[in-house]
C-alpha cells in the first residue's frame, strides 16, 4: 500500500482542474437549492485564504470555526490549511464557557462564526482570551449596531483576498505547494464524556489515508454519488463526509438547512449515500413505527406481511449470495407495495448504501433498513483514527462492525481492548503529552473499546472498557447492548443502565417526548409538559411493557429489574450530554443519585 504524499489543499486544486464547472456543493437558501461548482469552490477558498493573510494570519497559527454546516465553514477550513495554519472546529451547541475553553486551549488567533448567536458567545468571553485578535462573521444579520473592533464580515475578508490575488496572482499556488502531508491540517476536540475535551491533531496524511484505504473498500464511493451534510462539521465523522471524502472522490455535498429539517432535505435531495449516527437512524425507524400505528388496519397488515420478505432477501444479499427466484419475485411485489413507499417517505429511494457509525446501534434498527432493500453497513472507528477502523468488506453480519480496516494493523489486547497502528492514527493530543503517551503505547493506539472476533474475522464491539458493569455477583455486563435494545422502542429516547457492584440492573429512562405525547393524545390521556407525562402512571405502564419485551430477549442476569422515568430531559447545557449527544454517565449517575438509590432501596 503506497503512502499518501499529497494534502487536502492540493486535492482541491486537482479536483477543480478535473471537474471545472461541475457541481461540487448545493446549499438551500430562501427555499431554493443553489449550486457551487468545483471552480467556484476553489475560488472561494483562494479568496478567503489570501484575505486571512492580509489580516496577518500566518503558517502555524490556529483558527477556529463556530457554527452550523454551510459552504463557508468548509471554505474557511481549507483556507486555513492552504495558509499552513491549523483549523479547529467548535460545536455550535456549545455553551459560551465551552467555547471559551476550546478557543483558549487551542490558542486560536481568530474565530469564524456563523451568525449573531455564535458571535455573542465569543464576545461574552473575549476578555478572557488574550490571543484572540479577530472574529469573522459569515451572516451579519442583526449585527448592524455592533462596533467591537475585533469584528469583520466574511465578505470583507474575501474582498481583501480578491485584491491580494490581483496584486499577486501566483501567491495562492505557492502557498498550496508548500503544504506537506505530515503537516497538522486540523484539530478535532473529542466530546469529553469523562473530562475536558482533548484536541486530537490530524495530519493531511492521516485523513487522506483514512479515506482512501480504510473507508473506500467498505463504502465504494465515486464522483457520481451525492450526500447530505447535517452532522456537526467539527466532528471527524462529518469532516470526512463533507470535506475530505469529496476531495478524494469528487462527489457532491448538499448542505441541509438545519438538523430539524434533515428528513425534509433528504427527501428533496435523495442522496445515493447516507451516513448517520445511531440517533438519526433510530429517529427514522421510530417515525415509521409511529406512522404505522396511526394508519389503517389494512396498511398495518400489509406491512407486517411483506416486510419480512424484505428481511429474508436481505439475508442473501448480506452474504453476497443471489436471491432465489421465488423469493426474488415475492420481494419485487413487496417492494412495489410497501418497501418503495416507505423508502420514498424517509428520503432513501435512491440510496444505494447507508452507513451507521459514531456509537453502537441496535441490530434491529439496521435490520429494518436492510429489509427496505438499502445496503446498510455499520462501521467502527474513533477520532484518533480519523474515523473508520473496521467495516464489512464482502459479507455483512447482524451485530458486527465488519472486518478490521485494510489500511490499519489491528490486534486485541489481553483484556480484549482494540489496538490499532497505521498512517490513520493521529499525530497526538494538542498540548497534552501525557494523554498522547497514554493513548499510544509502543506504536499502538489503545482505543478503550473492548471487542471480539468471530471465526470469520468479523469484529463485534462489546462496550467501552470503562463502561463495562461488574455486578456484585461478579458478572461482566455490557450496558450499551441492553440500552440500544430499549431505545428501539419509539417511546424511549435515552436509556442508562445502572448496576456496578449491585445485585441487579436498573435503568434511567428518558421519554421520546413527541412520540409519547402523540400516544397520549390518541389514548385521550391529558398532559401539559414532559414532566407531567413522565409522572403519569399510564405512561409508566407503557414503558414497563416496552422494557418487559426487551427483557424477554436477554439472559436473566442482563434483565432490567427496575426503572425510573426521568422527570426532565437530559440536556447539553446541564453537562448531562456531550455535544454529540452522548450521555455523560458519571454526571447523570451523580445528578440522579436519589432516583438510583431508591431503585436499590438505599434511600
Secondary structure, 3 states (H helix, E strand, C coil): CCCCCCCHHHHHHHHHHHHCCCEEEEEEECCEEEEEEHHHHHHHHHHHHHHHHHCCCCCCCEEEEECCCCHHHHHHHHHHHHCCCEEEEECCCCCHHHHHHHHHHCCEEEEEECCHHHHHHHHHHHHHCCCCCEEEECCCCCCCCCCCCCEEEHHHHHHHHHHHHHHCCCHHHHHHHHCCCCCEEEEEECCCCCCCCCEEEEEHHHHHHHHHHHHHHHHCCCCCCEEEECCCCCCHHHHHHHHHHHHHHCCEEEECCCHHHHHHHHHHHCCCEEEECHHHHHHHHHHHHHHHHCCCHHHHHHHHHHHHHHHHHHHHHHCCCCCCHHHHHHHHHHHHHHHHHHHHHHCCCCCCEEEECCCCCCHHHHHHHHHCCCEEEECEEEHHHCEEEEECCCCCCCCCCCEECCCCEEEECCCCEEEEECCCCCCEECCCHHHHHHHEECCEEEEEEEEEECCCCEEEEEEEHHHCEECCCCCEECHHHHHHHHCCCCCEEEEEEECCCCCCEEEEEEECHHHHHHHHHHCCCCCCCHHHHHHCHHHHHHHHHHHHHHHCCCCHHHCEEEEEECCCCCCCCCCCECCCCCECHHHHHHHCHHHHHHHCCCC
